[in-house]
Amino acid sequence: MDFYAIPHFSNRALRLEMKSSDVNESKSVAVMLSRIAEFDARELYLDDGYPSMRAYCMGELKYLEEKASRRIYAARTARKFPVLFLAVADGRLNLSGVVMLARHLTLGNVAELLAAASRKTNEEIALLIAERFPRPDLPERLVAISSPPVVTGGAQHSVRNADALFGAADPCPGSASEHSVRNAVGTPLPQMPPQDSPGNPPPPAARGRMMPLSPQKVGFQFTGDQETHEE
């Protein structure tokens, strides 16, 4: 019998199965985080011949690097604040939400922040963090970058791999003049805290190029053309 072939399900049965599967998935993630946290704390990965918990997750559990880093970071956070295990299990907070809140959690605010972030989307959690923990404006930077090679094929005039341009450009020293374009190539947005012990994975970095810094203020990184520069 094909477990994934379910055309014989009635509409009612399918609805019940959807809800049940979703609840079970949340609980499964919470349970796995608790196991990762304990395995990591006991450093059992060393007995299995791995130098770090991330290496173990990638080698034994076949996680991709990003998944391994995110789960380990969330697991360590939840080990410090066990209420997060319950929040993930009952669906009040997803894995991304735990990772986003992690650096801001303390014993004094975890209950309040968890209540405020409960059932919110990642975008809403990002806005919540910006309101509670506002960050300063991005510094003004203006950096000249070389033109990318012309791409032949379907989109000849498109610029591919813009991230490579950001990575190659070094921020210019000092502050830009008051007439310069703001953040033509901004300094990298702050990442999460560095790894807390040798061999452990750093917290996963956000991939977005736009994120709220404080209420009513959003940081951008972009590449502008000559006309933008002149304006």
CYANA upper distance limits for C-alpha pairs under 8 A (distance plus 0.5 A):
  9 PHE  CA     13 ALA  CA      6.28
  9 PHE  CA     14 LEU  CA      6.36
 10 SER  CA     14 LEU  CA      6.62
 11 ASN  CA     15 ARG  CA      6.73
 12 ARG  CA     16 LEU  CA      6.82
 13 ALA  CA     17 GLU  CA      6.57
 14 LEU  CA     18 MET  CA      6.59
 15 ARG  CA     19 LYS  CA      6.95
 16 LEU  CA     20 SER  CA      6.56
 17 GLU  CA     21 SER  CA      6.39
 18 MET  CA     22 ASP  CA      6.68
 19 LYS  CA     23 VAL  CA      6.77
 20 SER  CA     24 ASN  CA      6.59
 21 SER  CA     25 GLU  CA      6.51
 22 ASP  CA     26 SER  CA      6.92
 23 VAL  CA     27 LYS  CA      6.84
 23 VAL  CA     89 ALA  CA      8.18
 23 VAL  CA     90 ASP  CA      7.55
 23 VAL  CA     91 GLY  CA      7.87
 24 ASN  CA     28 SER  CA      6.47
 25 GLU  CA     29 VAL  CA      6.72
 26 SER  CA     30 ALA  CA      6.83
 26 SER  CA     88 VAL  CA      6.61
 26 SER  CA     89 ALA  CA      5.33
 26 SER  CA     90 ASP  CA      7.03
 26 SER  CA     91 GLY  CA      6.50
 26 SER  CA     94 ASN  CA      8.45
 27 LYS  CA     31 VAL  CA      6.62
 27 LYS  CA     88 VAL  CA      7.60
 27 LYS  CA     89 ALA  CA      4.63
 27 LYS  CA     90 ASP  CA      7.33
 28 SER  CA     32 MET  CA      6.60
 28 SER  CA     89 ALA  CA      7.90
 29 VAL  CA     33 LEU  CA      6.65
 29 VAL  CA     88 VAL  CA      7.88
 29 VAL  CA     89 ALA  CA      7.61
 30 ALA  CA     34 SER  CA      6.85
 30 ALA  CA     85 PHE  CA      5.82
 30 ALA  CA     86 LEU  CA      7.79
 30 ALA  CA     88 VAL  CA      6.13
 30 ALA  CA     89 ALA  CA      5.65
 31 VAL  CA     35 ARG  CA      6.87
 31 VAL  CA     85 PHE  CA      8.15
 31 VAL  CA     89 ALA  CA      8.28
 32 MET  CA     36 ILE  CA      6.61
 33 LEU  CA     37 ALA  CA      6.56
 33 LEU  CA     71 ARG  CA      7.10
 33 LEU  CA     72 ILE  CA      7.97
 33 LEU  CA     74 ALA  CA      7.66
 33 LEU  CA     75 ALA  CA      5.26
 33 LEU  CA     78 ALA  CA      8.32
 33 LEU  CA     85 PHE  CA      8.10
 34 SER  CA     38 GLU  CA      6.82
 34 SER  CA     75 ALA  CA      6.77
 34 SER  CA     78 ALA  CA      8.19
 34 SER  CA     79 ARG  CA      7.72
 34 SER  CA     85 PHE  CA      7.71
 35 ARG  CA     39 PHE  CA      6.49
 36 ILE  CA     40 ASP  CA      6.38
 36 ILE  CA     71 ARG  CA      8.38
 36 ILE  CA     72 ILE  CA      7.17
 36 ILE  CA     75 ALA  CA      6.76
 37 ALA  CA     41 ALA  CA      6.59
 37 ALA  CA     72 ILE  CA      7.55
 37 ALA  CA     75 ALA  CA      5.43
 37 ALA  CA     76 ARG  CA      6.03
 37 ALA  CA     78 ALA  CA      8.43
 37 ALA  CA     79 ARG  CA      6.72
 38 GLU  CA     42 ARG  CA      6.72
 39 PHE  CA     43 GLU  CA      6.65
 39 PHE  CA     44 LEU  CA      6.28
 39 PHE  CA     45 TYR  CA      7.93
 40 ASP  CA     44 LEU  CA      7.18
 40 ASP  CA     45 TYR  CA      7.76
 40 ASP  CA     53 MET  CA      6.51
 43 GLU  CA     47 ASP  CA      8.26
 43 GLU  CA     53 MET  CA      8.05
 44 LEU  CA     48 ASP  CA      7.27
 45 TYR  CA     49 GLY  CA      6.98
 45 TYR  CA     50 TYR  CA      5.82
 45 TYR  CA     51 PRO  CA      7.57
 45 TYR  CA     52 SER  CA      7.00
 45 TYR  CA     53 MET  CA      6.48
 45 TYR  CA     56 TYR  CA      6.45
 46 LEU  CA     50 TYR  CA      5.67
 46 LEU  CA     51 PRO  CA      6.47
 46 LEU  CA     52 SER  CA      7.68
 50 TYR  CA     55 ALA  CA      6.49
 50 TYR  CA     56 TYR  CA      6.15
 51 PRO  CA     55 ALA  CA      7.12
 51 PRO  CA     56 TYR  CA      8.32
 51 PRO  CA    199 GLY  CA      6.91
 52 SER  CA     56 TYR  CA      6.89
 52 SER  CA    199 GLY  CA      5.60
 52 SER  CA    200 ASN  CA      6.11
 52 SER  CA    201 PRO  CA      8.31
 53 MET  CA     57 CYS  CA      6.68
 53 MET  CA     72 ILE  CA      8.11
 53 MET  CA    199 GLY  CA      8.43
 53 MET  CA    200 ASN  CA      6.96
 53 MET  CA    201 PRO  CA      8.22
 54 ARG  CA     58 MET  CA      6.67
 54 ARG  CA     65 GLU  CA      8.01
 54 ARG  CA     68 ALA  CA      6.26
 54 ARG  CA     69 SER  CA      6.94
 54 ARG  CA     72 ILE  CA      7.80
 54 ARG  CA    200 ASN  CA      7.18
 54 ARG  CA    201 PRO  CA      6.53
 55 ALA  CA     59 GLY  CA      6.38
 56 TYR  CA     60 GLU  CA      6.00
 56 TYR  CA     61 LEU  CA      7.65
 57 CYS  CA     61 LEU  CA      5.35
 57 CYS  CA     62 LYS  CA      6.80
 57 CYS  CA     63 TYR  CA      6.25
 57 CYS  CA     68 ALA  CA      6.39
 58 MET  CA     62 LYS  CA      5.14
 58 MET  CA     63 TYR  CA      5.07
 58 MET  CA     64 LEU  CA      6.57
 58 MET  CA     65 GLU  CA      7.01
 58 MET  CA     68 ALA  CA      7.08
 59 GLY  CA     63 TYR  CA      8.03
 63 TYR  CA     67 LYS  CA      6.45
 63 TYR  CA     68 ALA  CA      6.11
 64 LEU  CA     68 ALA  CA      6.65
 65 GLU  CA     69 SER  CA      6.68
 66 GLU  CA     70 ARG  CA      6.63
 66 GLU  CA    204 PRO  CA      7.18
 67 LYS  CA     71 ARG  CA      6.57
 68 ALA  CA     72 ILE  CA      6.57
 69 SER  CA     73 TYR  CA      6.54
 69 SER  CA    201 PRO  CA      6.33
 69 SER  CA    202 PRO  CA      7.39
 69 SER  CA    203 PRO  CA      6.66
 69 SER  CA    204 PRO  CA      6.31
 70 ARG  CA     74 ALA  CA      6.57
 70 ARG  CA     95 LEU  CA      8.36
 70 ARG  CA     96 SER  CA      8.48
 70 ARG  CA     99 VAL  CA      7.47
 70 ARG  CA    203 PRO  CA      7.04
 70 ARG  CA    204 PRO  CA      6.13
 71 ARG  CA     75 ALA  CA      6.36
 71 ARG  CA     95 LEU  CA      8.09
 72 ILE  CA     76 ARG  CA      6.63
 72 ILE  CA    201 PRO  CA      8.28
 73 TYR  CA     77 THR  CA      6.76
 73 TYR  CA     99 VAL  CA      7.39
 73 TYR  CA    201 PRO  CA      8.39
 73 TYR  CA    202 PRO  CA      8.17
 73 TYR  CA    203 PRO  CA      6.12
 73 TYR  CA    204 PRO  CA      8.23
 74 ALA  CA     78 ALA  CA      6.58
 74 ALA  CA     95 LEU  CA      7.38
 74 ALA  CA     98 VAL  CA      6.42
 74 ALA  CA     99 VAL  CA      6.11
 74 ALA  CA    102 ALA  CA      7.97
 75 ALA  CA     79 ARG  CA      6.59
 76 ARG  CA     80 LYS  CA      7.03
 77 THR  CA     81 PHE  CA      6.79
 77 THR  CA     98 VAL  CA      8.24
 77 THR  CA    102 ALA  CA      6.64
 78 ALA  CA     82 PRO  CA      5.53
 78 ALA  CA     83 VAL  CA      7.63
 78 ALA  CA     84 LEU  CA      5.71
 78 ALA  CA     85 PHE  CA      6.51
 81 PHE  CA    107 LEU  CA      8.04
 81 PHE  CA    110 VAL  CA      8.01
 82 PRO  CA     86 LEU  CA      7.84
 83 VAL  CA     87 ALA  CA      6.88
 84 LEU  CA     88 VAL  CA      6.63
 84 LEU  CA     93 LEU  CA      8.40
 84 LEU  CA     98 VAL  CA      8.01
 85 PHE  CA     89 ALA  CA      6.62
 86 LEU  CA     90 ASP  CA      6.71
 87 ALA  CA     91 GLY  CA      6.63
 87 ALA  CA     92 ARG  CA      5.55
 87 ALA  CA     93 LEU  CA      5.99
 88 VAL  CA     92 ARG  CA      6.53
 88 VAL  CA     93 LEU  CA      5.50
 88 VAL  CA     94 ASN  CA      6.11
 88 VAL  CA     95 LEU  CA      7.62
 91 GLY  CA    119 ARG  CA      7.86
 92 ARG  CA    118 SER  CA      5.35
 92 ARG  CA    119 ARG  CA      5.35
 92 ARG  CA    120 LYS  CA      8.48
 93 LEU  CA     97 GLY  CA      6.32
 93 LEU  CA     98 VAL  CA      7.34
 93 LEU  CA    114 LEU  CA      8.49
 93 LEU  CA    117 ALA  CA      7.81
 93 LEU  CA    118 SER  CA      6.31
 93 LEU  CA    119 ARG  CA      6.65
 93 LEU  CA    120 LYS  CA      8.10
 94 ASN  CA     98 VAL  CA      7.03
 95 LEU  CA     99 VAL  CA      6.93
 96 SER  CA    100 MET  CA      6.64
 96 SER  CA    122 ASN  CA      7.55
 97 GLY  CA    101 LEU  CA      6.65
 97 GLY  CA    117 ALA  CA      8.39
 97 GLY  CA    122 ASN  CA      6.74
 97 GLY  CA    125 ILE  CA      7.50
 98 VAL  CA    102 ALA  CA      6.32
 99 VAL  CA    103 ARG  CA      8.44
 99 VAL  CA    203 PRO  CA      8.37
100 MET  CA    125 ILE  CA      8.16
100 MET  CA    126 ALA  CA      7.94
101 LEU  CA    105 LEU  CA      6.86
101 LEU  CA    129 ILE  CA      8.03
103 ARG  CA    192 MET  CA      7.16
103 ARG  CA    193 PRO  CA      7.47
105 LEU  CA    109 ASN  CA      6.77
105 LEU  CA    110 VAL  CA      5.86
105 LEU  CA    113 LEU  CA      8.12
106 THR  CA    110 VAL  CA      6.14
109 ASN  CA    113 LEU  CA      6.50
110 VAL  CA    114 LEU  CA      6.40
111 ALA  CA    115 ALA  CA      6.69
112 GLU  CA    116 ALA  CA      6.70
113 LEU  CA    117 ALA  CA      6.51
114 LEU  CA    118 SER  CA      6.34
116 ALA  CA    128 LEU  CA      8.38
117 ALA  CA    124 GLU  CA      8.41
117 ALA  CA    125 ILE  CA      6.38
117 ALA  CA    128 LEU  CA      7.95
120 LYS  CA    124 GLU  CA      6.28
120 LYS  CA    125 ILE  CA      6.74
121 THR  CA    125 ILE  CA      6.71
122 ASN  CA    126 ALA  CA      6.64
123 GLU  CA    127 LEU  CA      6.87
124 GLU  CA    128 LEU  CA      6.65
125 ILE  CA    129 ILE  CA      6.67
126 ALA  CA    130 ALA  CA      6.74
126 ALA  CA    211 MET  CA      7.93
126 ALA  CA    212 PRO  CA      7.15
127 LEU  CA    131 GLU  CA      6.71
127 LEU  CA    212 PRO  CA      6.70
127 LEU  CA    214 SER  CA      8.33
127 LEU  CA    215 PRO  CA      7.95
128 LEU  CA    132 ARG  CA      6.71
129 ILE  CA    133 PHE  CA      6.03
129 ILE  CA    134 PRO  CA      7.88
130 ALA  CA    134 PRO  CA      5.33
130 ALA  CA    135 ARG  CA      7.71
130 ALA  CA    212 PRO  CA      6.37
130 ALA  CA    213 LEU  CA      5.82
130 ALA  CA    214 SER  CA      4.81
130 ALA  CA    215 PRO  CA      6.49
131 GLU  CA    214 SER  CA      6.14
131 GLU  CA    215 PRO  CA      5.77
133 PHE  CA    214 SER  CA      7.71
134 PRO  CA    213 LEU  CA      6.34
134 PRO  CA    214 SER  CA      4.63
134 PRO  CA    215 PRO  CA      7.53
135 ARG  CA    213 LEU  CA      5.67
135 ARG  CA    214 SER  CA      6.18
136 PRO  CA    213 LEU  CA      7.54
136 PRO  CA    214 SER  CA      8.05
137 ASP  CA    213 LEU  CA      7.70
137 ASP  CA    217 LYS  CA      8.39
137 ASP  CA    219 GLY  CA      7.99
138 LEU  CA    183 ASN  CA      7.91
138 LEU  CA    186 GLY  CA      7.62
138 LEU  CA    187 THR  CA      7.86
138 LEU  CA    219 GLY  CA      7.15
139 PRO  CA    175 SER  CA      7.71
139 PRO  CA    183 ASN  CA      7.70
139 PRO  CA    186 GLY  CA      7.74
139 PRO  CA    187 THR  CA      7.81
140 GLU  CA    175 SER  CA      6.46
140 GLU  CA    176 ALA  CA      6.06
140 GLU  CA    180 SER  CA      8.44
140 GLU  CA    181 VAL  CA      8.23
140 GLU  CA    182 ARG  CA      5.70
140 GLU  CA    183 ASN  CA      5.86
140 GLU  CA    186 GLY  CA      7.67
141 ARG  CA    171 PRO  CA      7.15
141 ARG  CA    172 CYS  CA      7.06
141 ARG  CA    175 SER  CA      6.99
141 ARG  CA    176 ALA  CA      6.03
141 ARG  CA    180 SER  CA      8.50
141 ARG  CA    181 VAL  CA      8.17
141 ARG  CA    182 ARG  CA      6.88
141 ARG  CA    183 ASN  CA      5.62
141 ARG  CA    184 ALA  CA      6.91
141 ARG  CA    185 VAL  CA      6.79
141 ARG  CA    186 GLY  CA      6.38
141 ARG  CA    187 THR  CA      8.00
142 LEU  CA    171 PRO  CA      8.03
142 LEU  CA    172 CYS  CA      7.25
142 LEU  CA    176 ALA  CA      6.88
142 LEU  CA    180 SER  CA      7.34
142 LEU  CA    181 VAL  CA      7.11
142 LEU  CA    182 ARG  CA      7.77
142 LEU  CA    183 ASN  CA      7.04
142 LEU  CA    184 ALA  CA      5.98
142 LEU  CA    185 VAL  CA      6.75
142 LEU  CA    186 GLY  CA      8.41
143 VAL  CA    169 ALA  CA      7.58
143 VAL  CA    170 ASP  CA      7.91
143 VAL  CA    171 PRO  CA      6.81
143 VAL  CA    172 CYS  CA      6.57
143 VAL  CA    184 ALA  CA      7.41
143 VAL  CA    185 VAL  CA      6.69
144 ALA  CA    169 ALA  CA      8.28
145 ILE  CA    165 LEU  CA      7.80
145 ILE  CA    169 ALA  CA      6.87
148 PRO  CA    159 VAL  CA      7.47
150 VAL  CA    156 GLN  CA      7.07
150 VAL  CA    157 HIS  CA      7.28
151 VAL  CA    155 ALA  CA      7.61
151 VAL  CA    156 GLN  CA      5.41
151 VAL  CA    157 HIS  CA      7.19
151 VAL  CA    158 SER  CA      7.67
151 VAL  CA    159 VAL  CA      8.23
151 VAL  CA    160 ARG  CA      8.39
152 THR  CA    156 GLN  CA      5.33
161 ASN  CA    165 LEU  CA      7.82
162 ALA  CA    166 PHE  CA      7.16
163 ASP  CA    167 GLY  CA      6.68
164 ALA  CA    168 ALA  CA      6.60
165 LEU  CA    169 ALA  CA      6.70
166 PHE  CA    185 VAL  CA      7.33
169 ALA  CA    185 VAL  CA      8.46
171 PRO  CA    185 VAL  CA      7.93
171 PRO  CA    186 GLY  CA      8.03
171 PRO  CA    187 THR  CA      7.09
176 ALA  CA    180 SER  CA      6.68
180 SER  CA    229 HIS  CA      7.86
181 VAL  CA    228 THR  CA      8.13
181 VAL  CA    229 HIS  CA      6.56
181 VAL  CA    231 GLU  CA      8.44
182 ARG  CA    186 GLY  CA      8.47
183 ASN  CA    187 THR  CA      8.26
183 ASN  CA    220 PHE  CA      7.67
183 ASN  CA    221 GLN  CA      6.83
183 ASN  CA    222 PHE  CA      7.95
184 ALA  CA    221 GLN  CA      7.25
184 ALA  CA    222 PHE  CA      6.36
184 ALA  CA    223 THR  CA      6.27
184 ALA  CA    224 GLY  CA      6.70
185 VAL  CA    221 GLN  CA      6.34
185 VAL  CA    222 PHE  CA      6.57
185 VAL  CA    223 THR  CA      6.94
186 GLY  CA    220 PHE  CA      7.94
186 GLY  CA    221 GLN  CA      5.94
186 GLY  CA    222 PHE  CA      8.24
191 GLN  CA    205 ALA  CA      6.49
191 GLN  CA    206 ALA  CA      7.99
192 MET  CA    202 PRO  CA      8.48
192 MET  CA    203 PRO  CA      6.49
192 MET  CA    204 PRO  CA      8.01
192 MET  CA    205 ALA  CA      7.40
193 PRO  CA    202 PRO  CA      7.98
193 PRO  CA    203 PRO  CA      7.42
194 PRO  CA    202 PRO  CA      5.98
194 PRO  CA    203 PRO  CA      7.48
195 GLN  CA    200 ASN  CA      6.50
195 GLN  CA    201 PRO  CA      6.47
195 GLN  CA    202 PRO  CA      4.91
195 GLN  CA    203 PRO  CA      7.43
196 ASP  CA    200 ASN  CA      7.57
196 ASP  CA    202 PRO  CA      8.38
209 ARG  CA    220 PHE  CA      6.65
209 ARG  CA    221 GLN  CA      6.32
210 MET  CA    218 VAL  CA      7.36
210 MET  CA    219 GLY  CA      6.16
210 MET  CA    220 PHE  CA      5.40
210 MET  CA    221 GLN  CA      7.42
211 MET  CA    218 VAL  CA      6.24
211 MET  CA    219 GLY  CA      6.21
211 MET  CA    220 PHE  CA      7.75
212 PRO  CA    216 GLN  CA      8.38
212 PRO  CA    217 LYS  CA      6.59
212 PRO  CA    218 VAL  CA      4.78
212 PRO  CA    219 GLY  CA      6.68
213 LEU  CA    217 LYS  CA      6.39
213 LEU  CA    218 VAL  CA      5.95
213 LEU  CA    219 GLY  CA      6.75
214 SER  CA    218 VAL  CA      7.59
224 GLY  CA    228 THR  CA      6.19
224 GLY  CA    229 HIS  CA      7.22
225 ASP  CA    229 HIS  CA      6.86
226 GLN  CA    230 GLU  CA      6.69
227 GLU  CA    231 GLU  CA      6.72
